[in-house]
Amino acid sequence: SVVRYALTGAGAPVVLVHEMGGTLNSWDAVAPDLARNHQVLRYDLRGAGLSEKASGQLVLDDLADHLDALVRQVGITAPVVIVAAAVGTSIALRHAMKRPERVAGIVGFSPVTACPAEKRAGVLAHADRIETEGLRALAPTSIPNILPEVLRSDDAAYQAARARWLANDPRSFAAIYRMFAHLDLTAELAAIHTPCLMIGATHDGLRPAADVKALAGQLPRATFRELPTGHIAAVQTPGLVAETVRGFAASLGG
């Protein structure tokens, strides 16, 4: 696959995995801060940004394999801390399940690891609508949930994130949504012994903090924390995200 990525800084490696609808630019205000103490790798997922586009339905295993291949391609050999947003956390967890020796720890912001069975038909219909009508048709309901008004203190960052979301390739975004519709890591969570920090966001219109707390309880080595942020924390509270990641990495000795 063609993958757009950025590699900066030096030190214990950190990989940043963006949310559905984002790109590596979702981390623009976080990466330079982390790069003062860490080697930071961020990239556009398959179907996002300037990486190779997708159609049909993406496969979680493939996305986890892409992450591992990229880490190896850029020459990172030490176990990495993966910082992931929303469904990106499922990619990180699947990677840790398959290759535990390659992952030092995971920080998940508003982690999403399953689509409830009763919501699957609605999510698939949503994917079809994205593919046929484009993202703008969904903006009035989606944008307030992913970028809550209460956290729009940086208008330029908000406008840039909104533009990135609207600029998504509809077929690729639909393919990601179809993957989400069939997502369910519940059965494998108990077997993932990687240290994890699961972050619930007080102002998240899509992923209640209570659900994140319940998820953390299913992971053998997870800690839960609720922070005053939103669904795309890296955009709206980047300083808080960087501080949280640095603290977690330090707790691992990295």
Disulfide bonds with the S-S distance in Angstrom:
none
